[in-house]
Amino acid sequence: MHSVHSAPILQYLHKHGQRMDTEIAEATGIPLLKVRTSLSDMSERGEISRCSVTRFNDGKPVEGILCRIAGSIPPSTPGRKPGAKA
């Protein structure tokens, strides 16, 4: 069963790529708890890929969920890569 919040979340991820749950909640206006519930449901259906992450803001750990559309690969970051030949 699709959550009523699934469509705006999927649209946001299609447009903006990989994002944190807090970013999705802020951008869509959907409460964080409902975003997390929808992300869980979408992950179970295979619509998104997600993982739990800890980021540090001013030295304080912040737990969250990083997610993206299933099957999409985030673009490479600029700069040299480990093991790359000069």
C-alpha positions in Angstrom: 0.0 0.0 0.0 1.4 3.4 -1.0 1.7 6.1 1.7 0.0 9.4 0.8 3.5 10.9 1.2 5.3 8.6 -1.2 4.6 10.6 -4.4 6.1 13.9 -3.2 9.1 12.2 -1.6 9.8 10.2 -4.9 9.4 13.4 -6.9 11.8 15.2 -4.6 14.4 12.4 -4.9 14.0 12.2 -8.7 14.7 15.9 -8.9 17.4 16.3 -6.3 19.1 12.9 -6.1 20.4 11.3 -2.9 19.2 13.2 0.2 18.9 12.9 4.0 15.5 12.3 5.6 15.7 15.7 7.3 16.3 17.4 4.0 13.3 15.7 2.5 11.1 16.7 5.4 12.2 20.3 5.3 11.8 20.6 1.5 8.4 18.8 1.2 6.9 20.1 4.4 6.1 16.6 5.5 6.8 15.9 9.2 10.0 14.0 9.8 8.3 11.0 11.4 6.0 10.6 8.4 8.9 10.9 6.0 10.8 8.1 7.9 7.7 5.9 7.8 7.2 6.5 4.1 10.9 5.8 3.4 10.6 2.5 5.3 7.6 1.5 3.2 9.2 2.6 -0.1 12.4 0.7 0.8 10.4 -2.5 1.5 8.7 -2.1 -1.9 12.2 -1.6 -3.6 11.4 1.9 -4.8 14.4 3.5 -2.9 17.7 2.5 -1.4 18.4 3.7 2.1 21.0 3.4 4.8 21.4 4.8 8.3 24.1 7.4 8.7 25.6 9.5 11.5 26.7 13.0 10.5 28.4 15.4 12.8 27.2 19.0 13.1 29.5 21.1 15.2 30.9 17.9 16.8 27.4 16.6 17.7 26.3 13.3 16.2 23.1 13.5 14.2 21.4 10.2 13.2 19.5 10.0 10.0 18.5 8.1 6.9 20.3 8.7 3.6 18.2 7.6 0.6 18.0 7.6 -3.2 15.9 6.2 -6.0 16.6 2.4 -6.3 18.9 1.6 -9.1 20.3 5.1 -9.4 24.0 5.8 -8.8 25.1 9.1 -7.4 27.5 11.1 -9.6 31.2 10.9 -8.8 32.6 13.6 -6.6 35.2 15.8 -8.2 38.9 15.3 -7.3 41.4 12.5 -7.3 40.3 9.0 -6.3 42.2 6.6 -4.1 44.3 4.3 -6.2 44.1 6.5 -9.3 47.2 6.8 -11.4 48.7 10.2 -11.7 
